[in-house]
Amino acid sequence: MTCSIPAVNNGAPLLDVQDLHVNFVNGRQRTAAVRGVSFQLGREKLAIVGESGSGKSTLGRALLHLHPARAQIEASRMQFGDVDLLHASAAQMRAIRGQRISMIMQDPKYSLNPVMRVGEQIAEAWRSHHRGERAAAKKRALEMLEVVRIRDPERLFQRYPHEISGGQGQRVMIAMMLITEPELVIADEPTSALDVSVRLQILALLDELVRARGLGLIFISHDISLVRSFCDRVLVMYAGRVVESLAASELDRARHPYTQGLLAALPDIDHRRSRLPVLQRQASWLNE
């Protein structure tokens, strides 16, 4: 029942993942978190949506080898440009992480170092992949703060994470992840901790940066309404599987009952309902 939509591409895909499995092993217990996921990514905005626990973030972290040693990652193909991510060494992944693939975490309060000034953290991200003096790194950091529309970069550069707002913190995280000019950005629910007005600003900023720099973006979210208007394509995950793949503009024509259930559960101010529908799950979805 899965509808496969090809990646937006002018050539070879930026990322090609085929039959990805992620299992967590604890003694004799083996838990399947991602099961047989396949997709390609071009220079586009690809959303991965689903309920909490569906495997969205697990998939994103698997691409960067960010899971603990007890995680078993298997795939028939996990190719990023000229790099085989599946068999890449620790040294190769250190070179790729941050420089060619960046990941924007969910909440800057837990991602930024509380005892370092935010500007120094952005500069450090640049220095970890470039040779240069502190002055050059600071200059690049200030330039990136301007790119993400911080009004007074010099002032914010000197502040600590607890001294900035949630919107500023998320802009700092975006600046930190983009200062190395990556080819692919994985955004793990980057707006979930923000209020509506700031969320729209951050989305507009991400959209502008993706278009201007020709990046590939994997946008992980549980907000299906948000990705409908923001992304190009959508992968819908249920219990570690992709049950449907379709263009974001075609979400209202989704065929899988799980996607239809997610859409039906959305509040609608134009159609008052006494009770929101309850998503009915089927055991057969696990074996599709």
Secondary structure as UniProt FT lines:
FT   STRAND          15..26
FT   TURN            27..28
FT   STRAND          29..41
FT   STRAND          45..49
FT   TURN            52..53
FT   HELIX           56..63
FT   TURN            64..65
FT   TURN            69..70
FT   STRAND          71..74
FT   STRAND          77..80
FT   TURN            81..82
FT   STRAND          83..84
FT   HELIX           85..87
FT   HELIX           90..96
FT   TURN            98..100
FT   STRAND          101..104
FT   HELIX           108..111
FT   TURN            114..115
FT   HELIX           118..127
FT   TURN            128..129
FT   HELIX           134..147
FT   TURN            148..149
FT   HELIX           153..157
FT   HELIX           161..163
FT   HELIX           166..178
FT   TURN            179..180
FT   STRAND          184..188
FT   TURN            190..193
FT   HELIX           196..213
FT   STRAND          216..221
FT   HELIX           224..230
FT   STRAND          233..238
FT   TURN            239..240
FT   STRAND          241..247
FT   HELIX           248..253
FT   HELIX           257..264
FT   TURN            269..270
FT   HELIX           283..287
//
